[in-house]
Amino acid sequence: MELTTNEQLMLNGEMGQGKQKAMEILVALGKIYGANKMIPVTSAQIAGVSYKTIGDAGLGYLKHMAALGAKVEIPSFLNPAGMDIEQWEALGIPQDFAIKQMEILDAYATMGIKMSCTCTPYLIGIKPKVGEHIAWSESSAISFANSVLGAKTNREGGPSALCAAICGVTPYYGLHLDENRVANLIVKVDAKLTNRSDFGLLGLIVGKKSNGGIPAFKTFPGARPNENDLKYLGAAMAASGSVPLYFVEKFTPEWRVSKDAEQITITQKEMDKAKKALNEVDTADIITLGCPHASISELVEISQLLEKKPVKKTLWICVAREIKIKAQEMGLAQKIEKNGGKLVADTCMVVAPLERMGYKRTAVDSGKAAVYLPTMCQQKLLFGKIEEILWK
Ligand code: F3S
């Protein structure tokens, strides 16, 4: 691999042990994937934040990197942690968990990483431009950045995104190269998509069929997707099929399709069957919205629904802290909370320890959450659009 003078200095340890360790990992990755150089990245989004997902081993690694003096070089942000940093106690997060979680956040803070814990950095002003190279590691954020924003990121793991943050570069391979950003599956949709949850359901089906490939959607009949819809679509495909990039005709900045691409059609019957299969229970202990983290426009919609009919069960709406603050300034958070909802920041229903908090049945409108809640949180699911799950 060809390294610049600066990169070579980092590798030689002349810029500190933290940078040396990080550069060693990046060079090793580059060699594995056949990169011939590094490419500068403008931001890093780092997964591996919840104590539930990284445990003591991950915490030990982060403490080690912090002790070596590793500091980030570029704007760097975190994926959701395992709890709301301000109201964890009131939400019922176990104390032993909270102590470990704070140690993880302290280690990241020591390395200079901003304490924005969200899977939707693009909703809080971190919106890379078309063609911008970044190193993000949360699967739904990767999908949104690559597909909707037209930025370029590989599917980084937490450690490789952290190393990119520390060195300011990432190996130049994979989705950083236009020649690899080519769809190999054309998807026609012969079903009605009327809400975000339908887009999530579609994502679950297509993700399974594309198996890590790149799907290209022909325009959706009768539906003009907005960013919230595409957020749900991409998150579900990433969860069910590790899809890092997709195109939507006339909507996404890129549209590159291989002439050998296979073509599939998703029918209404398939959508109905998939929805039925997800529903294991007809009532829930907790309703969770905001997967990926909710935008202000989603909060407006939820608030209007709750105004009509308040919710009686526990309702979490997961958001970035910056969105919660904005919602408070707008009076939106107060309206939601008056009608039974809780704006839960910094975390989400999947990476919080729901299973330790007495919940067994969770209602969701998100395809991605529907993939992970049964396995990571041992939850039985109630799945549907918001109006179908809020009052169950
Ligand atoms: Fe975000 Fe958690 Fe869903 S990280 S995409 S809200 S599973």
Boltz pocket constraint, residues with backbone or C-beta under 6 A from the ligand:
constraints:
  - pocket:
      binder: B
      contacts: [[A, 79], [A, 80], [A, 119], [A, 138], [A, 140], [A, 235], [A, 290], [A, 291], [A, 292], [A, 293], [A, 318], [A, 347], [A, 348], [A, 349], [A, 350], [A, 351], [A, 368], [A, 369], [A, 372]]
      max_distance: 6.0
